[in-house]
Amino acid sequence: MSSTTIHPSHSLEDRDPYLTAETPTATPSIIRASALQLDGNRGRIYGPLDLDIAPGTLTLITGRAGSGKTSLLLTLVGRMRANRGCALTVLGRALPSRARGVQRRSAAVGIHGLDDLDEVVTVAAAVREREAWLAPWYRVVRTPDDDHVATVCEPVFGDTPAPAAKEFVHELDEADNLLLRIALALLSEPELIVVDDIDSLHDTDGRRRVWEALHGLTNQGLTVIVAAASASELSRLGWAQLPNHINLSVNH
């Protein structure tokens, strides 16, 4: 994978705020940003960043706690606004003016309070709820059986057995819970998915399963952006190419 562009703010050509002599035009970027920055009441949250992320790639955002990882993820999927005047285009749409279109074509997973699953319902109920939300009002959405749950989970779980339809969400281990949330997010057929706090999974094998699943999704053309505290674990996965890497700590 090619490296993600990240460097200090600079002036670009007036005719196209993202076009430079070194920027290839043959493959449109799925995310382009110039001087992307967010400030809060207590100071800088992240940035400034220049980003150029190609479709079908895996990008890792790292940084210590408070470095703005979650805020950046939410900005890139149109759910948080950067500072006024920042240039940001996602999926061909300028943000924040066309945020709704970006929200429809993207998904955010692993962000507390945004995609949490009800722990006292079954996996089947969680799948049905998401499918009912996405279905036209006139379509009857039935509670799925094991086969249907397996079909929903297969793009993410791969050869790993999917949870049983009657299994309760609270019975899932951390990795299966996150993988299920990713599978549910894919039901809306997003082109871009962001996943937060992957290293909160305590089990090393579980984290490896999630990383491999996300890597597999990029092979299907999905653009994936993941936030973690550090990139040290990726060197042990044995991949021929490591993901693009954005280190927010260097900007604080």
C-alpha positions as CSV (number, residue, x, y, z in Angstrom):
1,M,0.0,0.0,0.0
2,S,1.2,3.5,-0.7
3,S,1.9,5.8,2.2
4,T,-0.7,8.2,3.4
5,T,0.4,11.8,2.9
6,I,0.7,13.7,6.2
7,H,2.7,16.8,6.6
8,P,2.4,20.4,7.8
9,S,0.1,22.9,6.2
10,H,1.3,24.5,3.0
11,S,-0.1,26.5,0.0
12,L,-1.4,24.5,-2.9
13,E,-2.4,25.6,-6.5
14,D,-5.4,27.9,-6.6
15,R,-7.1,26.0,-9.5
16,D,-7.4,22.9,-7.4
17,P,-6.8,22.9,-3.6
18,Y,-5.6,19.3,-3.7
19,L,-3.6,19.3,-7.0
20,T,0.2,19.4,-6.9
21,A,2.9,18.4,-9.3
22,E,3.5,15.2,-7.4
23,T,-0.2,14.2,-7.0
24,P,-1.3,11.4,-9.4
25,T,-4.7,12.1,-11.0
26,A,-5.3,8.6,-12.5
27,T,-6.7,7.1,-9.3
28,P,-9.1,9.5,-7.4
29,S,-8.5,9.6,-3.7
30,I,-11.3,8.6,-1.4
31,I,-10.2,11.1,1.2
32,R,-8.3,14.4,0.6
33,A,-7.6,17.0,3.2
34,S,-5.6,20.1,3.4
35,A,-4.7,21.7,6.8
36,L,-7.4,19.6,8.5
37,Q,-7.6,20.8,12.1
38,L,-9.9,20.7,15.0
39,D,-9.7,23.0,18.1
40,G,-11.9,22.8,21.2
41,N,-12.4,24.9,24.3
42,R,-9.2,23.5,25.8
43,G,-7.0,23.8,22.8
44,R,-5.9,21.7,19.8
45,I,-7.6,18.4,19.4
46,Y,-5.8,17.3,16.2
47,G,-4.0,18.7,13.2
48,P,-3.1,20.4,11.0
49,L,-3.1,17.4,8.7
50,D,-2.8,16.9,4.9
51,L,-4.3,13.6,3.9
52,D,-4.5,11.7,0.6
53,I,-6.0,8.2,1.1
54,A,-6.6,5.9,-1.8
55,P,-9.7,3.6,-2.1
56,G,-9.3,0.0,-1.0
57,T,-6.5,0.7,1.5
58,L,-6.0,0.2,5.2
59,T,-4.9,3.2,7.2
60,L,-3.8,3.2,10.8
61,I,-4.2,6.3,13.0
62,T,-2.1,6.1,16.2
63,G,-1.6,8.4,19.1
64,R,-1.7,8.6,22.9
65,A,-4.9,9.1,24.8
66,G,-6.2,12.6,24.0
67,S,-4.4,12.9,20.7
68,G,-7.7,13.2,18.8
69,K,-8.0,9.8,17.2
70,T,-11.7,9.3,17.7
71,S,-12.5,12.9,16.7
72,L,-10.5,12.5,13.5
73,L,-12.4,9.3,12.7
74,L,-15.7,11.0,13.3
75,T,-14.7,13.9,11.1
76,L,-13.7,11.7,8.2
77,V,-17.2,10.0,8.2
78,G,-19.1,13.3,8.4
79,R,-20.1,13.1,12.0
80,M,-18.0,15.9,13.5
81,R,-17.0,19.2,12.0
82,A,-13.4,20.3,11.7
83,N,-12.4,24.0,12.0
84,R,-14.0,26.4,9.6
85,G,-11.9,26.9,6.5
86,C,-10.4,23.4,6.4
87,A,-10.4,21.6,3.0
88,L,-11.8,18.1,3.3
89,T,-13.3,15.9,0.6
90,V,-14.6,12.4,1.4
91,L,-16.1,10.1,-1.2
92,G,-16.2,13.0,-3.6
93,R,-18.2,15.2,-1.3
94,A,-16.9,18.3,0.4
95,L,-17.3,18.4,4.2
96,P,-19.1,19.6,6.2
97,S,-21.6,20.9,3.6
98,R,-22.3,17.4,2.2
99,A,-22.0,15.5,5.4
100,R,-25.3,13.6,5.0
101,G,-24.1,12.0,1.7
102,V,-20.8,10.9,3.4
103,Q,-22.7,9.5,6.4
104,R,-24.9,7.3,4.1
105,R,-21.9,5.8,2.3
106,S,-19.7,5.3,5.4
107,A,-19.8,3.5,8.7
108,A,-18.2,4.0,12.2
109,V,-17.6,1.0,14.5
110,G,-16.2,0.7,18.0
111,I,-17.1,4.2,19.0
112,H,-18.7,4.3,22.5
113,G,-22.3,5.4,22.3
114,L,-22.5,5.2,18.6
115,D,-22.8,1.5,17.6
116,D,-22.9,-0.3,21.0
117,L,-25.0,-3.5,21.0
118,D,-27.7,-4.3,23.6
119,E,-26.0,-6.9,25.7
120,V,-29.3,-8.6,26.8
121,V,-30.6,-9.4,23.2
122,T,-29.6,-12.3,21.0
123,V,-27.4,-12.1,18.0
124,A,-30.5,-12.8,15.8
125,A,-32.3,-9.9,17.4
126,A,-29.3,-7.6,16.7
127,V,-29.2,-8.7,13.1
128,R,-32.9,-8.2,12.7
129,E,-32.9,-4.8,14.2
130,R,-30.2,-3.6,11.8
131,E,-31.9,-5.2,8.8
132,A,-35.2,-3.7,9.7
133,W,-33.7,-0.3,10.1
134,L,-32.2,-0.5,6.6
135,A,-35.3,-2.1,4.9
136,P,-38.1,-0.2,3.2
137,W,-41.1,0.4,5.6
138,Y,-43.3,-2.1,3.8
139,R,-40.9,-5.0,4.0
140,V,-41.4,-7.6,6.7
141,V,-38.1,-8.5,8.3
142,R,-38.1,-11.8,10.1
143,T,-35.8,-12.9,12.9
144,P,-32.9,-14.7,11.2
145,D,-31.9,-18.3,11.8
146,D,-28.3,-19.6,12.1
147,D,-27.8,-19.8,8.4
148,H,-28.8,-16.2,7.8
149,V,-26.7,-15.0,10.7
150,A,-23.7,-16.9,9.2
151,T,-24.4,-15.3,5.8
152,V,-24.3,-11.8,7.4
153,C,-21.2,-12.6,9.3
154,E,-19.2,-14.4,6.6
155,P,-17.6,-11.3,5.0
156,V,-16.0,-10.5,8.4
157,F,-15.7,-13.8,10.2
158,G,-14.4,-15.7,7.2
159,D,-13.6,-19.3,8.2
160,T,-14.2,-18.6,11.9
161,P,-17.6,-19.9,13.0
162,A,-20.2,-17.1,13.3
163,P,-22.1,-16.7,16.5
164,A,-25.3,-18.8,16.9
165,A,-28.5,-16.9,16.3
166,K,-29.8,-17.6,19.8
167,E,-26.5,-16.7,21.5
168,F,-26.8,-13.5,23.6
169,V,-24.6,-10.6,22.8
170,H,-23.2,-10.6,26.4
171,E,-21.9,-14.2,25.8
172,L,-19.7,-13.1,22.9
173,D,-16.0,-12.5,23.6
174,E,-14.6,-9.1,22.8
175,A,-13.3,-9.9,19.3
176,D,-16.6,-11.6,18.2
177,N,-18.5,-8.6,19.6
178,L,-16.5,-6.2,17.5
179,L,-16.5,-8.5,14.4
180,L,-20.3,-8.7,14.7
181,R,-20.6,-4.9,14.9
182,I,-18.4,-4.6,11.7
183,A,-20.6,-7.2,10.0
184,L,-23.7,-5.2,10.9
185,A,-22.1,-2.0,9.6
186,L,-21.5,-3.7,6.3
187,L,-25.2,-4.3,5.8
188,S,-25.5,-0.7,4.6
189,E,-22.9,-1.4,2.0
190,P,-20.5,1.4,2.9
191,E,-17.5,2.4,0.8
192,L,-15.6,3.6,3.9
193,I,-15.5,2.2,7.4
194,V,-13.7,3.6,10.5
195,V,-12.9,1.4,13.5
196,D,-11.9,2.9,16.8
197,D,-9.8,1.7,19.7
198,I,-8.9,-1.8,18.3
199,D,-6.3,-2.2,20.9
200,S,-8.9,-2.2,23.7
201,L,-9.3,-5.9,22.9
202,H,-7.4,-7.6,25.7
203,D,-6.8,-10.9,23.9
204,T,-3.8,-10.9,21.4
205,D,-5.4,-13.6,19.2
206,G,-8.7,-11.7,19.2
207,R,-6.9,-8.5,18.0
208,R,-5.2,-10.6,15.3
209,R,-8.5,-11.9,14.1
210,V,-9.9,-8.4,13.8
211,W,-6.9,-7.1,12.0
212,E,-7.0,-10.0,9.5
213,A,-10.7,-9.4,8.9
214,L,-10.2,-5.7,8.2
215,H,-7.3,-6.5,5.9
216,G,-9.5,-8.9,4.0
217,L,-12.2,-6.2,3.6
218,T,-9.7,-3.9,1.8
219,N,-9.1,-6.8,-0.7
220,Q,-12.8,-6.5,-1.5
221,G,-12.4,-2.8,-2.3
222,L,-13.5,-1.3,1.0
223,T,-11.5,1.6,2.5
224,V,-10.7,1.0,6.2
225,I,-9.3,3.4,8.7
226,V,-8.4,2.1,12.2
227,A,-7.4,3.9,15.4
228,A,-5.0,2.4,17.9
229,A,-2.5,3.5,20.5
230,S,0.5,2.3,18.6
231,A,1.5,0.4,15.5
232,S,3.9,-2.0,17.2
233,E,1.6,-5.0,16.9
234,L,1.3,-4.8,13.1
235,S,4.9,-5.8,12.5
236,R,4.1,-9.2,14.0
237,L,1.2,-10.0,11.7
238,G,3.5,-11.1,8.8
239,W,1.9,-9.0,6.1
240,A,3.9,-8.2,3.0
241,Q,2.9,-4.6,3.3
242,L,2.0,-2.6,6.4
243,P,-0.9,-0.2,6.4
244,N,-0.6,3.5,5.8
245,H,0.2,5.2,9.1
246,I,-0.8,8.5,10.6
247,N,0.8,9.3,13.9
248,L,-1.2,12.1,15.7
249,S,1.3,12.3,18.6
250,V,3.8,14.1,16.4
251,N,1.3,16.9,16.0
252,H,0.8,17.5,19.7
